[in-house]
């Protein structure tokens, strides 16, 4: 399964990368790739995580895990790290694109580094959401749908914020995960302008954005642990 | 090792376990019997800390399973009813992983792994993917996982369900062997198995414990009559029946029509009978004396206790039967 997902990732993002650099006067930038990655991770994160806790419930192995001397937090965090590691490997594979840029052009290293850092943080947030969704049911499809649902909602939240004014609009804007569905827009390359990913794509590493992604990750990991612990209260 | 005090569990409005109290001492092998839906699995899940009780106190090895859950769990080896396994791991990898989450260090795992694989006789399959194993071997992998960390208490929910007859015998022997070194708490609704392995049985029905005793003593208490099988030589059937019927305390005498008795009778040239008498009157001696006095040949005189099936049915289908004291 991992091989298929990794291949799909490299293939899809490769497509975006090629599209972004194959016109004349194209910039030597990975912005095309980043856009594709950010977009594709919305699908990929639930796919990677949907079975992590759902299958344990379905197979009954969760019963063995929770009756072993391990804390619920260890179980959740362990799975989270495993998923994150897998995405990390996929990102390593994509360094191939960067290599091409260096061979044929003269790219700035700054935006490349910040782009990958942003991607890792973005992955951490999306995977934590997927993991949470997976804990809700023994049915993997539920995990997939809830995960994709939450991710999509957080990605279009800036469209909604236009209806509100004042503080609410600001709050909603700031929850924007970073992907956008105008992926073929050659200006933004599909990275939402009001999202937390935008600066990473430009080469800016902002504490504010880092804080956002880490907070989302922590929030959903805690929620997942609570879901598992709730077994003890019923 | 296991102590349960006034434990109850309700799933919403439905009372699955009602005011259950018992203790399992170190070294005991206790069979937990009950019809389907009686509360066996729920009780076991509460003892292992998977489900919280609605009321009551449960401790394992002195540790409360709710407040000291992690400590309690270290002393337990558990085989759930569904024998959950990761089908895409090999036996060896699975057991190694299980050892790691039980907090075993590498050295200990490396020492125990071959021992355990040997005990459950999975040597030929240690590199096979679990998904490829038959049910019987998967069961053994499950047992292996439960004993790997040398726990004080082994809790097994229906350990021989669904295995073929040959492997059932082997698994039963394995369980008996394990009983020598661990405290065991097994559940089953296969009665011959429980009566073969467990010196003590707890019977649960509709959420309540209805019996807690040694199977033989239980049958004594439940029997309303003492029953004896007897084989006689050189006697006229009617004469024998009349003579025995006249004895004080004898309720009934009849010829034994059971297939195996008749077969044996033909082989040995004897006539088999079954005698029912009032219990605790020493009726066997009286019968023996009578036979000798009349000059008949006594070939066999054996008490027939109530089988565990009969005990089980009596306890679980007769509503008027309360606690046996």
Interface residues (C-beta under 8 A of the other chain):
Chain A: X59 X60 X61 X62 X63 X64 X65 X66 X67 X68 X69 X70 X71 X231 X232 X233 X234
Chain B: X45 X48 X49 X50 X51 X52 X66 X69 X70 X71 X73 X74 X76 X78 X80 X82 X83 X84 X85 X86 X87 X98 X101 X102 X103 X145
